[in-house]
Amino acid sequence: MSNTLTKLALGMMGRLRPRPATGDAAATIVLPAPEVSGGMPLMDALALRRSSRKFARDALPLPLLSNLLWAAYGRNRPDGGRTAPSALNGQEVDVYAALPAGACLYDAGEHALRLVAQADLRRITGYQDFVDEAPLDLVYVADHRRMPMVPAAQRESYASAAAGAIAQNVYLFAAGNGLAAVIRAWIDREAIAEALGLAHDQQVLLSQTVGYPAKE
């Protein structure tokens, strides 16, 4: 049985679980200051933007990870505004980074990663084989508590639009920096929520795998 079918079967039984962490993760990883100028012209990055499902296992250097997270959903204005929009500036989407040494929440205010689970969650961020070994899987989670002015029935669609904008930021950053990326909705949301210790009013929306492209 393939790894994908195995994970799918485990998910159906509610038994899809993380793997033990590889190495020790610090409680807080302070990221280097992001490089917020320069880079590839936007039109060139759009021309290169694409989904890829073949990744090398090489870890992303910390400065590159810093730039990636800032591009995804970092603060780009003194008033706390972010690189992606949200309705009523609710900033309801949280970005989690699943790394071999643990799963971390991106703290945009401090530009740091906060360890939330000392386990390797990559294998449960999707059913596809490549998520197990790619160096980084991002998980986008909506916190409905930050959307009190949005009718409950519309909160998921609002948050999904915001998550889509974040994912496109990641795609463009990847295109401009020689990385591969793919957004994924075929995921076990219950398994991810349990592994991250989410509350009932937090909702897993999407995952996105990022890494160096596999060598042919």
C-alpha positions, 0 to 999 in steps of 0.5 A, a space after each residue: 500500500 502506498 504512503 498516501 493510501 496508508 495515511 488516508 486509511 489512518 485519517 479515516 480511522 482518526 489515527 493519523 499522527 505526527 512523527 517524533 521531532 528530529 532534533 531539538 527546537 527552541 521555544 522561540 526562534 527569533 528570525 533575522 530581520 527580513 530583507 524587504 526591498 529588492 528582489 525579482 520584479 513582480 511581472 517576472 515572478 508572476 511569469 514563473 509562478 506555478 505549483 510543484 510537487 517535487 521537493 528536495 529535502 534540504 532545509 531552508 536557511 534561517 534568513 530565507 525562512 525569515 524572508 518567506 514568512 515576512 512575505 507571507 504575512 509579515 508586518 509591513 507598516 508601523 500601524 501593524 498592517 500586514 502583507 496580505 489583506 483581511 476583512 475589517 483588518 481582523 488578521 484572523 489567519 495564523 500561519 503555522 510552520 511544520 518543521 522537522 524539529 517541531 511545529 511553530 506559530 509565526 508571530 508577526 509582531 515579534 517576527 519570531 516562531 513560537 514552538 507549539 508542538 515538539 513533533 514532526 507534523 509534516 506527514 499529517 499536513 496532507 495525504 500526498 507523499 511529498 509532504 513527509 520529506 519536504 522541509 517546510 509545510 505551512 498551515 493556515 488557521 482561522 481564529 473566528 474569535 477575531 471576526 466578531 463583526 462578521 456573521 458566523 455563516 460567512 467567517 469561513 469564506 472571509 478567512 479563506 480569502 485571506 488565506 488565499 492571499 497569503 498563499 499567493 504571497 508565498 507562491 510569488 516569493 517562491 518563484 522569485 527565489 528559486 523555490 518550489 511551492 504548492 497549496 493543498 486543500 486535501 488535508 486531515 483538518 481534525 488531525 492537524 487541529 489536534 496536533 496543534 492543540 487548536 481550540 474549537 473556534 480555530 479552523 484549519 483552512 489550507 496547507 502549503 508545502 515549500 522547499 527547494 525543487 528536487 533535482 532531476 
